[in-house]
């Protein structure tokens, strides 16, 4: 009998370690299914144990699972194309055709573009179109099949050897189980396997391609990464590389950066993740990314939308599980994705020459830490609305503009690092963006809503809630809103705004906030001019479409400044002042 827990050391500190962990999980899942069937196999969990990943089973692997005649088809498919010779395709191996996949994608895009113009939303044709979508993992096929990644030949060689050495499959699996039975590994069992496999004519070590080992390649250790130098790439044990090729189909999600033709590889890093939940969520996530291809997939947007859409996919699964009877109170951790998943390892592959992509950047994006712990289905739905609202804002920002790039960079720092200063930097900058777009003729600009901002802070920054609930704060934020985005949006739609637009108000308040007294003076000047304009318009037109500010409002603001600091209060006033109140949705809609 073998054991219930297996260990994958974080030897490289890159996503190569994650691929190994997922590959081992897939192998154990297939092994259990081969031995016990699809409905009796044990539960598998992946966990981050600090210096290593753990793959845990609800029951130990048994010796009889790896019996005489043991073999199952490779969990990783063999990639084919027009240039593939029939005799090179290994037996008993699933295949994926790269050219056919691209053809299917282009055909679907053409059909969708044509039908969408005819207005098929909500009709039977929409469902028929969905049925014709390419496989969820088609980007993985496209990424591996791109000859410029220089990975296809190595990948296929690794996959093919599983089938061509089927009489040694049991020994492969036994050695893998011994190799990962302890955190420090078992070099002795690996060396014994290599000796026996070499005698049988196997290729026991394989070139470590940069797709499976992003820390390889000489460009990563040079001042300027301008080439893929194969002389720096070391050979790795075939068993490990096989696990990585298996694992990448479970956790690696490639995305194409359309403006520069880069590939970005996102690899999901687990914290405490149930294998079945993982497969369901990743499937939903990939479907969301397919729909996202209608947008401009620039580098910063790709990072941001990957984080937000994965969180949304997780919440979708939680909602579906709740409808099936999941008890939120009994399993609170289940609802919070940041308690199950750490985030994404990210590798950027840049086309530095016509013939080769090179890894030029390795990074890690933390999953948003502001979803909190949903306790009811209503909490889940509310969180999804928050994410949809943020996606709507992010999608319309033009990364090609310098101000757009800075906005997206600030937002990524917030969403991937829980950096609230970065969020307030974003909201201050976005206040300019809102007015600029309205002034440019836009009839509608997506904005945050106060309800969803409050929900966000309740989950991740509860210390700010006393400010948001303060009546004086709410009244001043109302005045800012009715001096900026409300009159500007009405003006953009050709409606009588009655009141003047205060351009640059948000920037002025943020600038003055560094000095307490200067901020108070600037805010008092705004409040005075706001009330004065109300009086003048009432005298001239007999109308007053917005309420006055009171002396108690400034008293409350001064108290909040003394308790929390002028910069915090100013940042929240700008964020809330340029947000949309739910009751003002009709005024802000197109």
N, C-alpha and C positions, 0 to 999 in steps of 0.2 A: 504493500500500500504506500502511496505517495502522500503528499501533505495537502493542506487546504490553503496555504498562503505561499505566494511566490514573490520574489524581490527583484526589481530592476534598478540597479544603481544609477544615479544621475551622474554618470561618468563624464559626459561632455557638457552638461548644462544647457544643451540645445534641444530642439524638438526631436533629435535622433533618439533620445532616451524615451520620449513619449511614444514614438512609433514602435519601439520595442515593447513597451507596456501594453499598448493596444494590440499589437501582433500576438503577444502571448495570450491575451484575453480571447481573441478570435480563435486561436488554436485550441485553447481549453474548451471553448464553447462548441467548436466542431467535434472535438474529441468526445465530449460528454454526449452530444447529440448522436454521434456514431454508435456509442455504447448503450445509451439509454432511451434514445428517441427524442423528438422535439419537445414533448410535453413533460417528461420526467427529469430532464437535465437540471443540474443545480443552478442556483442563482450565483452570478458573478458580480463582484464589485471592484472597481479600481479606486485606490486611495493614495494620496500623497502622504508619505510617512517621513518627510524631511529629506534625509540624504538619499532616499530611494522611493520608487513607486511600489505599491503592493497590489497584487492581483489576488483577490480572495474568492474562494468558493464556499458555498454553504455545506458542502461535504467533500471529503478528500478524494483525490484521483486514485483509482484502484488499478492494481496491476493488470487485472483481466480486461480493462478498457483497451489496453495496447496488446491485443492478443495476436496469435499467429494469423497471417494474412491481412493484417491491419493496413488500411489505406483509405483516404478520402481525397477527393479532388482538391487541388490547390484553391484556397480561399481568394487568392489574387489571380485575376485573369491574365492571359497572354495577349499582348497587343499586336494586332495585325494591321496591314495597310496594303495598298496596291503593289508595293514592292516585296511583300512577304511571299516567300516560296512555300508551297503547300507542305513540302517535306520538312520544313523547319518548325511547323506547328506541333507541339508535343501532344501525345495521346492523353486522353482523360483529363483535359484541361479546358476550362471555359475561355472563350476569346472575346475581345472587344475590338471592333474595327474602327480605327481612328478616322479614316476618310469617310466612312459611312456615318459616323457620329456627327462630323462637321456638316455633311450633306443634310442630315436630319435637322440639325439646328438651323441652318440657313433656310430650309424649306418651311419650317415652323415659323420662323421670324417673318418670312414673306407672307404666309397665310394670315398670321396674326395681324400684321400691319394692314393688310387689305380688309380683313373682316372688321377690325376695330374702327376703321373709318366709316364703316356702314352702320355702326351703332349696335353691336351684338350684346352689350352688357345686359345680363339678366335674362337672356334668351337661351334656347336649347343649343344654339350654335356656340355659345360661350363654353358650355360644358364639353361639347365635341372638340373644341379647340384645346381645352385642357387635357383631354384624353390623348391628344397627339403630341404632347410635350415630350421632349427628349428625356432620357433617364436623368434622375436627380444628380447622379455623379458624373455627368458628361464632361464637366470642366476638368475632372481628374484625368479622364481619358485624353482630353485635349492637351493638358499640361504635360503628362508623361509622353504623349505622342508627338509633341513638338520637338523635332530633331535637334533644334538649337539648344535645348537643355542638356543634350548629350547624355541622356539617361535611358533612352529606350532600349538600346542593345544590352546594356548591363541589366536593366530591369527584366527583360525577357529571358536572359540567360539564367538569372536567379530563379524565376518562376518555372522555367522548363525543367530545371534539374530536379524539382520535387517529383515530377511525373516520371522522368527517365530513371530515377533511383527509387522507384516505388517499392522494390523489394527490401529497401533499407528504411522505409518510412517509420516503422516501429522504433528502430534505433535512433532515428532523427528525433522523435518525440521524447523518448526516454532520456536522451542526452540533454535536450532542452529543459526538461523537468529537473534534472540534476544540476544543470548550470545555474538555474535561478532559484534553487532551493534555499539559498542563504544570501544575505545582503552582500557578502564579499565575493560571491560567485564560486564556481568550481572549475578552475583551469585544468585540473587533472582529468575530469571526465571529457572536457572538450578535446584535450590532446589525444586521449584514447580514441575518441570518435574520429578525429582527423587521420590518425594512423590507419584505422580500419577502412575508412571511406576512401582514402588515397589508394589503398591496395585494390579497391574495387573500381578504380578509374574515375572517381569523382573529383570535381574541382572543389577543394575544401576551403579555399579562400577566394574572395571576390573583391574586385575594385570597388572602393567606397565612393560611390557617386555623390555629387554635391546635393542632389535632390533628397537622398536618404540621409546624408551626413553634411548638413549645411556649414559645419565648421571646417570642412575640407576645402582645398583650393588655395593656391598661393596668393591670390589677390587679397585674401582676407588678412594676411599678415604683412602686406606691403603698404606704404604710404598712399599709393594710388592703385585701386583695384581696377586694372584695365585689361585683364586677360584671365582666362581659365588655364592655369598651368598644371597639367596632369602629373608632373614630376613630384608634386607635393601631396598627391592623393595616395593614402596608404590602403593596403589590402585589409579586409576585415573577414572574420569567419563567415562562411556561407550561411550557417544556421542563423546568425544574428541578422544578416542582410535579408534572409528570407522572411524572418519575423517582421522586419521593417516594411518590406513590400506588402505584406499582409496587413499590417497595421495602418498604413497610409490610407487605405480605402475606407477605414473606419473613422479617421480623425483629421485627415488633411483635406482642406477645402481651398483649392486654388481660385484666385480671382484675377482677371486681366485688367490692368490699368490702361485704359484706352488712349489717354492723351499722350503717353510716352511708350506704349507697347511693352510695359513691364509685366511680369507675373509677380503676384504676391501670394505666398503660401501661408495659410492660416492653419495652425495645428492646435487642437483643443487640449488644454492641460487640465486633468481632473484633480479634484480635491477629495471628494467622496461620492462616487458616481456609480449608480446601478447600471449594469450593462444594457438591460432592456430599455430603461428610460433613455439612455444615451442614444441608442439606435433610433428610437422614435423621434427624439428631439432633433437630431442631426438631419433626419429626413425632412422634417418640417423646415429646418433652417435652410437647407439646400433649395427647397421650393421657393422660399422667400427670396433667396439670392437670384434665382432665375428671373423672377419678376423685376428685381432691381436692375437687371441688365437694360431696362428701358431708360435708365438714368445715365448720367455721365459718371463713369466709374474712375474718378481721379484718385490719387493715392490717399489723401487725407479722408475723403469721403468713404473710400473703401474700408479704411480702418474703423471709422465711426459707425457706418451702417452695419458692418459685421458684428460689432458689439451689441448694437441695439436690436438687430434682427434676431440674433441668437437668443437674447433675453426674451424677446417677444415669442419666439418659437417655444421656449421653455414654458412660458406662461400659458401658451395655447395648450400644451400638453397637460399642465396642471388643471386647467379648466375642464378639459376632456376627462381627466381622471376624477375630478370632483363630481362630474355628472354621472360617472360610473360608480360613485359611492365612496370615494376617498374621504377620510375623516381629517379635516384640517387640524383639529385640536389634538388628534392622536399622533400626527406626523408633521409638525410645524416646519421642520427643516426641509421637507420635501418641496415646499412652495417657493423657496428662495434660491434662485440659480447660483448666486455667488457663494452659497454654502456647499455646492456640489462641484462647481467648476471654477478654477482659478482665473482662467482667461485664455488668451491665444499667444502661442509663440508665432512670430511673424518673420518670414524671410523674404527679402525683395530680390528678385532675379532681374537683372538689367541687361539689355542687349548691347554690350559694349563693342561688339563687332558684328558683322553680318552672319557669322557662323556659330556664335556661342553666347548663351546667357551666363552671367556670373553673379553669384551671391554678393551683393554690395552692402547689405545691411541686415542685421539680426536684432530683433527687439521683442519685447513682451508687452502685451496689452492686457491689463487687468479687466475682468468683467465689472460692469457698473456695480458699485456697492450701495446703491440707493433704492433698491427695490423693497428693502425691509423684509418682513415675514408676513405674507398674506395669510389671513386667518379665515377668510370667507371667500366665496366665489365673487362677491362684489369687490373685494380688495383686488383680486386678480384682474377683473375687468377694468377697474380704475387704473391699475398699473399699465395695462395695455394701452389705454387711452393716452396716458402720459408719454409712452414710447412713440405712439403714432404722431402725437403732436410734435415731439422733438424731431422725428424723421421728416415731417412736413417742413419744418424750419430748415433743417440741414440740407435737404435735397435742392432747395432753390438758391443756395449760396454758390456763387461762381468762384471756384478755386483759382481760375486763371487771373482774376483781379487780385492785386496785392492786399486790399482790405479783406477780400473774401478768404484768401489764404490765411491771413492772420486770425480771422474769426474761427475758421475750422481748426486751426492749430490750438487755439485757446479751448475750444469745445472738446477736442480730443484729450487734452490734458485733464479736463474735468471728468469726462465720462470714463476714461481709462485709469485715472489716478485719484478720483474722488477729491479733486482740487477745487474747492468752492471759490477761491480767489480767481481761478481761471474761468469759472462759470460767470462770475460777476464782470470779469473783463469781457467775456463774450457778450453778455446782455447789454453792457454799455456800448460796445461797438455795434451790436445789432440794432440799437436804437437809431443810429445814423443810417443803417441800411434800410430800415423800414421807411423812414421819411424820404430817403433818396429814391426808392422805388416808386413810392406814391408820386413824388414830384416828377418822375420820369414817365408817368402815365399808367402805372399799374393800377388796376381796379381793386385788387385784393393782394395782400401780403400776409403769409402765414406768420402768426405770432404765438407766443406762449399765452396760456390762460392763467388767471390768478388761482383758480381752484386746483389746477394741476401743479402749479408751482408750490402751492401749499402742501399738496400731497407728496411731492418730491422731498420737501424739507422735513415733513413729518417722518419720513422713512430714514433720512440720512443726516439731518442736521437739526435735531429737535431744539437746540439752544436758540435758534432763530424764531421759533414759533411765538414767544411773547411779543416780539416786534410786530409780526404779521397780524396778530390779533388785536393790536392796539388801535383804538378808534381814530386817534389823531394821525397815526401812520396811514391808515386806510384812506382818510379824507385827503391827505396831501398827495398820496399816490393817485387818487381819483382826479385831483386838480392837474397833476402832471399829464395824465392820460388825456384829459379833455383840453389840454393846451398843445398837444403834440399829435399823437396818432389818430385821435378821433376827428379833429377838424381837417387834418391832411387827407384821411381816407375819404371823407365826405367831399372834399374838394376834388379829389381824383375821379370821383364818380359823377362829377358835375352837379353836386348838390350844394345848397347854401350852407356853409359851415358856420356862419354868423361870427365866429371868433377867429382871431388871428392864430397862426401856427408859430409856436415858439421853437424855432430851429436851434439846435445846439444846446438845449436845456440840459439834457442828460450828461453831455460831456462837461458842461460848466459845473454841475453839481459834483461830478466825480473828481474834477480838477480841484475844486475848493475843499473837498473832503479831507485832504491831507492835514489841514489846519482847522481845528474845531471851530474857533470863532469866525473864521472866514466862511466856513460852510453854513453856520447859523445865519450870518449876515446875508449870504447869497439866497438862502431859502426864504428868509423873511422878505427880501426884495421881490422874489417871485410871488410869494403869497399876496403881498400888497398889490402888485401889478395885476394879478389874477382877479382879485376882488374889485379893483378899480375898473377893469375891463367889463366885469359883470354889471357894474352900476351904469357905465356908459352905454352899453348895449341895451339895457333895460330902459334908460331914458330915451334913447334914439329910436328903438323899435318896439318897445313895449313887451319884449320877449326876454326871458331868462331860461336858457336850456341847460344850465349847469348850476349846481348849488354852491353857495359861498363857503369860504373857509372861516373858522372861528379862532378867537384868541387862544382858546383851550387847545386847539390843534398844535400850535407852535409850542405851547407849554409841554405837551406830551412828547413832541419831537425832541425838545431840549433834554427832557428826562431820559429818553431812550439813548440819546447821544452820550450822556453822562454815564449810563450804565453799560453800553455796548461799544461805544466809540463812534466817531463821526464817519469813518470809512465804511463800517459795516452798515450803518443806517443809510448812508448815501447809496451804497451798492444795491440794497434792497429797494429803496425808493425808485431807483432807475429801472430795476428789473420789474417791479410791480407797476410802475407808472407807464411803462411801454407794453405791458401785458394787456390782455383782453379780459374784461369781466364777463361771466357767462350771460348776464342779461343784456350785454352789449354785442352779443354775437351777431344779431341781425344787422346792426350798424356796420360791422366789420366784414360781413360776408360779401362775396362778389355779386 
